[in-house]
Amino acid sequence: MPSLVQEVAPDRIRVNAIAPGAIRTRINRPAWETRQAYERLLALVPDGRIGEPRRLARQRRVPLRGRHNALY
């Protein structure tokens, strides 16, 4: 089942939610350790990048930042 982000990304809709997918941590190292694994992983991620722990922590503190964000 695709995530909400994957469903609405083609319509250029941004989703603000804390529901991380792939985060560059030790527990999922096999998913990003080699170039081939990393490319397979990125094929599943509409934004074209995997998350970084520090960035996720910043988003947790300020989840709605910027003029294009809204709550529905």
mmCIF file as gemmi writes it, N, C-alpha and C atoms, coordinates in Angstrom:
data_model
loop_
_atom_site.group_PDB
_atom_site.id
_atom_site.type_symbol
_atom_site.label_atom_id
_atom_site.label_alt_id
_atom_site.label_comp_id
_atom_site.label_asym_id
_atom_site.label_entity_id
_atom_site.label_seq_id
_atom_site.pdbx_PDB_ins_code
_atom_site.Cartn_x
_atom_site.Cartn_y
_atom_site.Cartn_z
_atom_site.occupancy
_atom_site.B_iso_or_equiv
_atom_site.pdbx_formal_charge
_atom_site.auth_seq_id
_atom_site.auth_asym_id
_atom_site.pdbx_PDB_model_num
ATOM 1 N N . MET Axp A 1 ? 0.848 -1.172 0 1 0 ? 1 A 1
ATOM 2 C CA . MET Axp A 1 ? 0 0 0 1 0 ? 1 A 1
ATOM 3 C C . MET Axp A 1 ? 0.896 1.239 0 1 0 ? 1 A 1
ATOM 4 N N . PRO Axp A 2 ? 0.685 2.167 -0.926 1 0 ? 2 A 1
ATOM 5 C CA . PRO Axp A 2 ? 1.51 3.379 -0.963 1 0 ? 2 A 1
ATOM 6 C C . PRO Axp A 2 ? 1.149 4.315 0.196 1 0 ? 2 A 1
ATOM 7 N N . SER Axp A 3 ? 2.105 5.135 0.56 1 0 ? 3 A 1
ATOM 8 C CA . SER Axp A 3 ? 1.849 6.108 1.612 1 0 ? 3 A 1
ATOM 9 C C . SER Axp A 3 ? 1.067 7.285 1.034 1 0 ? 3 A 1
ATOM 10 N N . LEU Axp A 4 ? 0.553 8.114 1.902 1 0 ? 4 A 1
ATOM 11 C CA . LEU Axp A 4 ? -0.184 9.291 1.465 1 0 ? 4 A 1
ATOM 12 C C . LEU Axp A 4 ? 0.691 10.185 0.585 1 0 ? 4 A 1
ATOM 13 N N . VAL Axp A 5 ? 1.947 10.331 0.971 1 0 ? 5 A 1
ATOM 14 C CA . VAL Axp A 5 ? 2.874 11.15 0.191 1 0 ? 5 A 1
ATOM 15 C C . VAL Axp A 5 ? 2.992 10.607 -1.235 1 0 ? 5 A 1
ATOM 16 N N . GLN Axp A 6 ? 3.13 9.298 -1.371 1 0 ? 6 A 1
ATOM 17 C CA . GLN Axp A 6 ? 3.257 8.701 -2.697 1 0 ? 6 A 1
ATOM 18 C C . GLN Axp A 6 ? 1.987 8.883 -3.515 1 0 ? 6 A 1
ATOM 19 N N . GLU Axp A 7 ? 0.837 8.851 -2.866 1 0 ? 7 A 1
ATOM 20 C CA . GLU Axp A 7 ? -0.426 9.007 -3.583 1 0 ? 7 A 1
ATOM 21 C C . GLU Axp A 7 ? -0.634 10.423 -4.118 1 0 ? 7 A 1
ATOM 22 N N . VAL Axp A 8 ? -0.299 11.443 -3.343 1 0 ? 8 A 1
ATOM 23 C CA . VAL Axp A 8 ? -0.63 12.812 -3.735 1 0 ? 8 A 1
ATOM 24 C C . VAL Axp A 8 ? 0.541 13.585 -4.337 1 0 ? 8 A 1
ATOM 25 N N . ALA Axp A 9 ? 1.745 13.038 -4.284 1 0 ? 9 A 1
ATOM 26 C CA . ALA Axp A 9 ? 2.914 13.733 -4.835 1 0 ? 9 A 1
ATOM 27 C C . ALA Axp A 9 ? 2.755 14.077 -6.32 1 0 ? 9 A 1
ATOM 28 N N . PRO Axp A 10 ? 2.189 13.209 -7.157 1 0 ? 10 A 1
ATOM 29 C CA . PRO Axp A 10 ? 2.023 13.575 -8.564 1 0 ? 10 A 1
ATOM 30 C C . PRO Axp A 10 ? 1.14 14.81 -8.774 1 0 ? 10 A 1
ATOM 31 N N . ASP Axp A 11 ? 0.274 15.114 -7.816 1 0 ? 11 A 1
ATOM 32 C CA . ASP Axp A 11 ? -0.585 16.302 -7.899 1 0 ? 11 A 1
ATOM 33 C C . ASP Axp A 11 ? 0.048 17.514 -7.236 1 0 ? 11 A 1
ATOM 34 N N . ARG Axp A 12 ? 1.344 17.398 -6.897 1 0 ? 12 A 1
ATOM 35 C CA . ARG Axp A 12 ? 2.118 18.466 -6.279 1 0 ? 12 A 1
ATOM 36 C C . ARG Axp A 12 ? 1.513 18.918 -4.942 1 0 ? 12 A 1
ATOM 37 N N . ILE Axp A 13 ? 0.99 17.952 -4.203 1 0 ? 13 A 1
ATOM 38 C CA . ILE Axp A 13 ? 0.451 18.217 -2.875 1 0 ? 13 A 1
ATOM 39 C C . ILE Axp A 13 ? 1.484 17.767 -1.854 1 0 ? 13 A 1
ATOM 40 N N . ARG Axp A 14 ? 1.802 18.666 -0.922 1 0 ? 14 A 1
ATOM 41 C CA . ARG Axp A 14 ? 2.757 18.335 0.134 1 0 ? 14 A 1
ATOM 42 C C . ARG Axp A 14 ? 2.007 17.807 1.343 1 0 ? 14 A 1
ATOM 43 N N . VAL Axp A 15 ? 2.595 16.879 2.029 1 0 ? 15 A 1
ATOM 44 C CA . VAL Axp A 15 ? 1.998 16.294 3.222 1 0 ? 15 A 1
ATOM 45 C C . VAL Axp A 15 ? 2.905 16.596 4.404 1 0 ? 15 A 1
ATOM 46 N N . ASN Axp A 16 ? 2.339 17.217 5.417 1 0 ? 16 A 1
ATOM 47 C CA . ASN Axp A 16 ? 3.077 17.472 6.649 1 0 ? 16 A 1
ATOM 48 C C . ASN Axp A 16 ? 2.6 16.478 7.69 1 0 ? 16 A 1
ATOM 49 N N . ALA Axp A 17 ? 3.434 15.531 7.963 1 0 ? 17 A 1
ATOM 50 C CA . ALA Axp A 17 ? 3.112 14.523 8.964 1 0 ? 17 A 1
ATOM 51 C C . ALA Axp A 17 ? 4.413 13.939 9.478 1 0 ? 17 A 1
ATOM 52 N N . ILE Axp A 18 ? 4.371 13.493 10.688 1 0 ? 18 A 1
ATOM 53 C CA . ILE Axp A 18 ? 5.549 12.811 11.22 1 0 ? 18 A 1
ATOM 54 C C . ILE Axp A 18 ? 5.227 11.32 11.182 1 0 ? 18 A 1
ATOM 55 N N . ALA Axp A 19 ? 5.598 10.736 10.095 1 0 ? 19 A 1
ATOM 56 C CA . ALA Axp A 19 ? 5.438 9.304 9.867 1 0 ? 19 A 1
ATOM 57 C C . ALA Axp A 19 ? 6.606 8.899 8.978 1 0 ? 19 A 1
ATOM 58 N N . PRO Axp A 20 ? 7.794 8.893 9.549 1 0 ? 20 A 1
ATOM 59 C CA . PRO Axp A 20 ? 8.98 8.701 8.725 1 0 ? 20 A 1
ATOM 60 C C . PRO Axp A 20 ? 9.028 7.353 8.042 1 0 ? 20 A 1
ATOM 61 N N . GLY Axp A 21 ? 9.586 7.385 6.874 1 0 ? 21 A 1
ATOM 62 C CA . GLY Axp A 21 ? 9.846 6.153 6.149 1 0 ? 21 A 1
ATOM 63 C C . GLY Axp A 21 ? 11.287 5.778 6.409 1 0 ? 21 A 1
ATOM 64 N N . ALA Axp A 22 ? 12.068 5.778 5.366 1 0 ? 22 A 1
ATOM 65 C CA . ALA Axp A 22 ? 13.478 5.41 5.488 1 0 ? 22 A 1
ATOM 66 C C . ALA Axp A 22 ? 14.271 6.536 6.138 1 0 ? 22 A 1
ATOM 67 N N . ILE Axp A 23 ? 14.918 6.213 7.23 1 0 ? 23 A 1
ATOM 68 C CA . ILE Axp A 23 ? 15.787 7.163 7.923 1 0 ? 23 A 1
ATOM 69 C C . ILE Axp A 23 ? 17.175 6.538 7.96 1 0 ? 23 A 1
ATOM 70 N N . ARG Axp A 24 ? 18.182 7.335 7.7 1 0 ? 24 A 1
ATOM 71 C CA . ARG Axp A 24 ? 19.559 6.832 7.637 1 0 ? 24 A 1
ATOM 72 C C . ARG Axp A 24 ? 20.067 6.526 9.055 1 0 ? 24 A 1
ATOM 73 N N . THR Axp A 25 ? 19.73 5.335 9.518 1 0 ? 25 A 1
ATOM 74 C CA . THR Axp A 25 ? 20.18 4.879 10.826 1 0 ? 25 A 1
ATOM 75 C C . THR Axp A 25 ? 20.821 3.503 10.686 1 0 ? 25 A 1
ATOM 76 N N . ARG Axp A 26 ? 21.452 3.056 11.739 1 0 ? 26 A 1
ATOM 77 C CA . ARG Axp A 26 ? 22.125 1.75 11.706 1 0 ? 26 A 1
ATOM 78 C C . ARG Axp A 26 ? 21.163 0.599 11.44 1 0 ? 26 A 1
ATOM 79 N N . ILE Axp A 27 ? 19.947 0.705 11.948 1 0 ? 27 A 1
ATOM 80 C CA . ILE Axp A 27 ? 19.017 -0.412 11.835 1 0 ? 27 A 1
ATOM 81 C C . ILE Axp A 27 ? 18.633 -0.718 10.384 1 0 ? 27 A 1
ATOM 82 N N . ASN Axp A 28 ? 18.643 0.289 9.524 1 0 ? 28 A 1
ATOM 83 C CA . ASN Axp A 28 ? 18.299 0.038 8.121 1 0 ? 28 A 1
ATOM 84 C C . ASN Axp A 28 ? 19.479 0.272 7.179 1 0 ? 28 A 1
ATOM 85 N N . ARG Axp A 29 ? 20.662 0.123 7.696 1 0 ? 29 A 1
ATOM 86 C CA . ARG Axp A 29 ? 21.881 0.311 6.897 1 0 ? 29 A 1
ATOM 87 C C . ARG Axp A 29 ? 21.89 -0.499 5.601 1 0 ? 29 A 1
ATOM 88 N N . PRO Axp A 30 ? 21.424 -1.756 5.58 1 0 ? 30 A 1
ATOM 89 C CA . PRO Axp A 30 ? 21.437 -2.508 4.319 1 0 ? 30 A 1
ATOM 90 C C . PRO Axp A 30 ? 20.641 -1.834 3.194 1 0 ? 30 A 1
ATOM 91 N N . ALA Axp A 31 ? 19.679 -0.998 3.543 1 0 ? 31 A 1
ATOM 92 C CA . ALA Axp A 31 ? 18.864 -0.333 2.523 1 0 ? 31 A 1
ATOM 93 C C . ALA Axp A 31 ? 19.575 0.841 1.857 1 0 ? 31 A 1
ATOM 94 N N . TRP Axp A 32 ? 20.653 1.329 2.439 1 0 ? 32 A 1
ATOM 95 C CA . TRP Axp A 32 ? 21.353 2.473 1.836 1 0 ? 32 A 1
ATOM 96 C C . TRP Axp A 32 ? 22.861 2.306 1.785 1 0 ? 32 A 1
ATOM 97 N N . GLU Axp A 33 ? 23.36 1.169 2.236 1 0 ? 33 A 1
ATOM 98 C CA . GLU Axp A 33 ? 24.8 0.964 2.336 1 0 ? 33 A 1
ATOM 99 C C . GLU Axp A 33 ? 25.508 0.88 0.983 1 0 ? 33 A 1
ATOM 100 N N . THR Axp A 34 ? 24.902 0.222 0.013 1 0 ? 34 A 1
ATOM 101 C CA . THR Axp A 34 ? 25.521 0.122 -1.312 1 0 ? 34 A 1
ATOM 102 C C . THR Axp A 34 ? 24.773 1.012 -2.289 1 0 ? 34 A 1
ATOM 103 N N . ARG Axp A 35 ? 25.43 1.354 -3.349 1 0 ? 35 A 1
ATOM 104 C CA . ARG Axp A 35 ? 24.794 2.218 -4.357 1 0 ? 35 A 1
ATOM 105 C C . ARG Axp A 35 ? 23.533 1.569 -4.941 1 0 ? 35 A 1
ATOM 106 N N . GLN Axp A 36 ? 23.615 0.271 -5.21 1 0 ? 36 A 1
ATOM 107 C CA . GLN Axp A 36 ? 22.473 -0.441 -5.782 1 0 ? 36 A 1
ATOM 108 C C . GLN Axp A 36 ? 21.289 -0.452 -4.799 1 0 ? 36 A 1
ATOM 109 N N . ALA Axp A 37 ? 21.551 -0.736 -3.54 1 0 ? 37 A 1
ATOM 110 C CA . ALA Axp A 37 ? 20.491 -0.737 -2.536 1 0 ? 37 A 1
ATOM 111 C C . ALA Axp A 37 ? 19.902 0.661 -2.374 1 0 ? 37 A 1
ATOM 112 N N . TYR Axp A 38 ? 20.757 1.668 -2.365 1 0 ? 38 A 1
ATOM 113 C CA . TYR Axp A 38 ? 20.306 3.054 -2.223 1 0 ? 38 A 1
ATOM 114 C C . TYR Axp A 38 ? 19.399 3.46 -3.388 1 0 ? 38 A 1
ATOM 115 N N . GLU Axp A 39 ? 19.765 3.086 -4.595 1 0 ? 39 A 1
ATOM 116 C CA . GLU Axp A 39 ? 18.945 3.408 -5.765 1 0 ? 39 A 1
ATOM 117 C C . GLU Axp A 39 ? 17.587 2.706 -5.707 1 0 ? 39 A 1
ATOM 118 N N . ARG Axp A 40 ? 17.57 1.456 -5.236 1 0 ? 40 A 1
ATOM 119 C CA . ARG Axp A 40 ? 16.291 0.742 -5.079 1 0 ? 40 A 1
ATOM 120 C C . ARG Axp A 40 ? 15.416 1.455 -4.051 1 0 ? 40 A 1
ATOM 121 N N . LEU Axp A 41 ? 16.024 1.888 -2.979 1 0 ? 41 A 1
ATOM 122 C CA . LEU Axp A 41 ? 15.287 2.602 -1.945 1 0 ? 41 A 1
ATOM 123 C C . LEU Axp A 41 ? 14.73 3.919 -2.482 1 0 ? 41 A 1
ATOM 124 N N . LEU Axp A 42 ? 15.554 4.68 -3.182 1 0 ? 42 A 1
ATOM 125 C CA . LEU Axp A 42 ? 15.106 5.971 -3.701 1 0 ? 42 A 1
ATOM 126 C C . LEU Axp A 42 ? 13.976 5.834 -4.715 1 0 ? 42 A 1
ATOM 127 N N . ALA Axp A 43 ? 13.902 4.704 -5.394 1 0 ? 43 A 1
ATOM 128 C CA . ALA Axp A 43 ? 12.812 4.485 -6.347 1 0 ? 43 A 1
ATOM 129 C C . ALA Axp A 43 ? 11.452 4.461 -5.644 1 0 ? 43 A 1
ATOM 130 N N . LEU Axp A 44 ? 11.444 4.225 -4.349 1 0 ? 44 A 1
ATOM 131 C CA . LEU Axp A 44 ? 10.205 4.18 -3.57 1 0 ? 44 A 1
ATOM 132 C C . LEU Axp A 44 ? 9.866 5.509 -2.913 1 0 ? 44 A 1
ATOM 133 N N . VAL Axp A 45 ? 10.778 6.466 -2.984 1 0 ? 45 A 1
ATOM 134 C CA . VAL Axp A 45 ? 10.624 7.719 -2.248 1 0 ? 45 A 1
ATOM 135 C C . VAL Axp A 45 ? 10.372 8.867 -3.223 1 0 ? 45 A 1
ATOM 136 N N . PRO Axp A 46 ? 9.157 9.454 -3.202 1 0 ? 46 A 1
ATOM 137 C CA . PRO Axp A 46 ? 8.848 10.521 -4.154 1 0 ? 46 A 1
ATOM 138 C C . PRO Axp A 46 ? 9.775 11.726 -4.067 1 0 ? 46 A 1
ATOM 139 N N . ASP Axp A 47 ? 10.261 12.038 -2.88 1 0 ? 47 A 1
ATOM 140 C CA . ASP Axp A 47 ? 11.112 13.212 -2.689 1 0 ? 47 A 1
ATOM 141 C C . ASP Axp A 47 ? 12.546 12.974 -3.173 1 0 ? 47 A 1
ATOM 142 N N . GLY Axp A 48 ? 12.902 11.716 -3.435 1 0 ? 48 A 1
ATOM 143 C CA . GLY Axp A 48 ? 14.217 11.405 -3.963 1 0 ? 48 A 1
ATOM 144 C C . GLY Axp A 48 ? 15.356 11.465 -2.958 1 0 ? 48 A 1
ATOM 145 N N . ARG Axp A 49 ? 15.051 11.328 -1.675 1 0 ? 49 A 1
ATOM 146 C CA . ARG Axp A 49 ? 16.097 11.334 -0.65 1 0 ? 49 A 1
ATOM 147 C C . ARG Axp A 49 ? 15.585 10.571 0.56 1 0 ? 49 A 1
ATOM 148 N N . ILE Axp A 50 ? 16.519 10.074 1.36 1 0 ? 50 A 1
ATOM 149 C CA . ILE Axp A 50 ? 16.101 9.429 2.597 1 0 ? 50 A 1
ATOM 150 C C . ILE Axp A 50 ? 16.325 10.396 3.746 1 0 ? 50 A 1
ATOM 151 N N . GLY Axp A 51 ? 15.609 10.163 4.819 1 0 ? 51 A 1
ATOM 152 C CA . GLY Axp A 51 ? 15.66 11.08 5.942 1 0 ? 51 A 1
ATOM 153 C C . GLY Axp A 51 ? 16.928 10.973 6.761 1 0 ? 51 A 1
ATOM 154 N N . GLU Axp A 52 ? 17.241 12.062 7.403 1 0 ? 52 A 1
ATOM 155 C CA . GLU Axp A 52 ? 18.379 12.13 8.308 1 0 ? 52 A 1
ATOM 156 C C . GLU Axp A 52 ? 17.829 12.325 9.725 1 0 ? 52 A 1
ATOM 157 N N . PRO Axp A 53 ? 18.372 11.628 10.708 1 0 ? 53 A 1
ATOM 158 C CA . PRO Axp A 53 ? 17.845 11.729 12.078 1 0 ? 53 A 1
ATOM 159 C C . PRO Axp A 53 ? 17.737 13.162 12.597 1 0 ? 53 A 1
ATOM 160 N N . ARG Axp A 54 ? 18.739 13.979 12.368 1 0 ? 54 A 1
ATOM 161 C CA . ARG Axp A 54 ? 18.687 15.366 12.882 1 0 ? 54 A 1
ATOM 162 C C . ARG Axp A 54 ? 17.565 16.171 12.23 1 0 ? 54 A 1
ATOM 163 N N . ARG Axp A 55 ? 17.352 15.954 10.952 1 0 ? 55 A 1
ATOM 164 C CA . ARG Axp A 55 ? 16.276 16.681 10.269 1 0 ? 55 A 1
ATOM 165 C C . ARG Axp A 55 ? 14.914 16.261 10.824 1 0 ? 55 A 1
ATOM 166 N N . LEU Axp A 56 ? 14.742 14.986 11.076 1 0 ? 56 A 1
ATOM 167 C CA . LEU Axp A 56 ? 13.489 14.504 11.652 1 0 ? 56 A 1
ATOM 168 C C . LEU Axp A 56 ? 13.253 15.131 13.021 1 0 ? 56 A 1
ATOM 169 N N . ALA Axp A 57 ? 14.296 15.253 13.822 1 0 ? 57 A 1
ATOM 170 C CA . ALA Axp A 57 ? 14.162 15.871 15.143 1 0 ? 57 A 1
ATOM 171 C C . ALA Axp A 57 ? 13.739 17.333 15.02 1 0 ? 57 A 1
ATOM 172 N N . ARG Axp A 58 ? 14.294 18.058 14.046 1 0 ? 58 A 1
ATOM 173 C CA . ARG Axp A 58 ? 13.893 19.462 13.831 1 0 ? 58 A 1
ATOM 174 C C . ARG Axp A 58 ? 12.434 19.543 13.422 1 0 ? 58 A 1
ATOM 175 N N . GLN Axp A 59 ? 11.979 18.651 12.558 1 0 ? 59 A 1
ATOM 176 C CA . GLN Axp A 59 ? 10.591 18.674 12.114 1 0 ? 59 A 1
ATOM 177 C C . GLN Axp A 59 ? 9.644 18.371 13.265 1 0 ? 59 A 1
ATOM 178 N N . ARG Axp A 60 ? 10.079 17.552 14.175 1 0 ? 60 A 1
ATOM 179 C CA . ARG Axp A 60 ? 9.245 17.233 15.331 1 0 ? 60 A 1
ATOM 180 C C . ARG Axp A 60 ? 9.012 18.476 16.183 1 0 ? 60 A 1
ATOM 181 N N . ARG Axp A 61 ? 10.031 19.321 16.299 1 0 ? 61 A 1
ATOM 182 C CA . ARG Axp A 61 ? 9.892 20.536 17.114 1 0 ? 61 A 1
ATOM 183 C C . ARG Axp A 61 ? 9.007 21.578 16.44 1 0 ? 61 A 1
ATOM 184 N N . VAL Axp A 62 ? 9.118 21.72 15.14 1 0 ? 62 A 1
ATOM 185 C CA . VAL Axp A 62 ? 8.353 22.737 14.41 1 0 ? 62 A 1
ATOM 186 C C . VAL Axp A 62 ? 7.741 22.075 13.171 1 0 ? 62 A 1
ATOM 187 N N . PRO Axp A 63 ? 6.617 21.352 13.335 1 0 ? 63 A 1
ATOM 188 C CA . PRO Axp A 63 ? 6.076 20.609 12.202 1 0 ? 63 A 1
ATOM 189 C C . PRO Axp A 63 ? 5.465 21.475 11.109 1 0 ? 63 A 1
ATOM 190 N N . LEU Axp A 64 ? 4.979 22.66 11.435 1 0 ? 64 A 1
ATOM 191 C CA . LEU Axp A 64 ? 4.362 23.515 10.416 1 0 ? 64 A 1
ATOM 192 C C . LEU Axp A 64 ? 5.14 24.812 10.311 1 0 ? 64 A 1
ATOM 193 N N . ARG Axp A 65 ? 6.015 24.849 9.322 1 0 ? 65 A 1
ATOM 194 C CA . ARG Axp A 65 ? 6.853 26.011 9.165 1 0 ? 65 A 1
ATOM 195 C C . ARG Axp A 65 ? 6.836 26.406 7.697 1 0 ? 65 A 1
ATOM 196 N N . GLY Axp A 66 ? 6.671 27.678 7.427 1 0 ? 66 A 1
ATOM 197 C CA . GLY Axp A 66 ? 6.652 28.139 6.05 1 0 ? 66 A 1
ATOM 198 C C . GLY Axp A 66 ? 5.256 28.589 5.643 1 0 ? 66 A 1
ATOM 199 N N . ARG Axp A 67 ? 5.192 29.351 4.584 1 0 ? 67 A 1
ATOM 200 C CA . ARG Axp A 67 ? 3.917 29.956 4.196 1 0 ? 67 A 1
ATOM 201 C C . ARG Axp A 67 ? 2.998 29.02 3.427 1 0 ? 67 A 1
ATOM 202 N N . HIS Axp A 68 ? 3.476 27.883 2.986 1 0 ? 68 A 1
ATOM 203 C CA . HIS Axp A 68 ? 2.651 26.985 2.178 1 0 ? 68 A 1
ATOM 204 C C . HIS Axp A 68 ? 2.061 25.843 2.983 1 0 ? 68 A 1
ATOM 205 N N . ASN Axp A 69 ? 2.189 25.865 4.281 1 0 ? 69 A 1
ATOM 206 C CA . ASN Axp A 69 ? 1.682 24.784 5.104 1 0 ? 69 A 1
ATOM 207 C C . ASN Axp A 69 ? 0.322 25.143 5.674 1 0 ? 69 A 1
ATOM 208 N N . ALA Axp A 70 ? -0.521 24.143 5.823 1 0 ? 70 A 1
ATOM 209 C CA . ALA Axp A 70 ? -1.841 24.35 6.378 1 0 ? 70 A 1
ATOM 210 C C . ALA Axp A 70 ? -2.274 23.087 7.102 1 0 ? 70 A 1
ATOM 211 N N . LEU Axp A 71 ? -3.199 23.233 8.033 1 0 ? 71 A 1
ATOM 212 C CA . LEU Axp A 71 ? -3.782 22.088 8.716 1 0 ? 71 A 1
ATOM 213 C C . LEU Axp A 71 ? -5.145 21.818 8.13 1 0 ? 71 A 1
ATOM 214 N N . TYR Axp A 72 ? -5.432 20.578 7.864 1 0 ? 72 A 1
ATOM 215 C CA . TYR Axp A 72 ? -6.757 20.195 7.35 1 0 ? 72 A 1
ATOM 216 C C . TYR Axp A 72 ? -7.36 19.156 8.238 1 0 ? 72 A 1
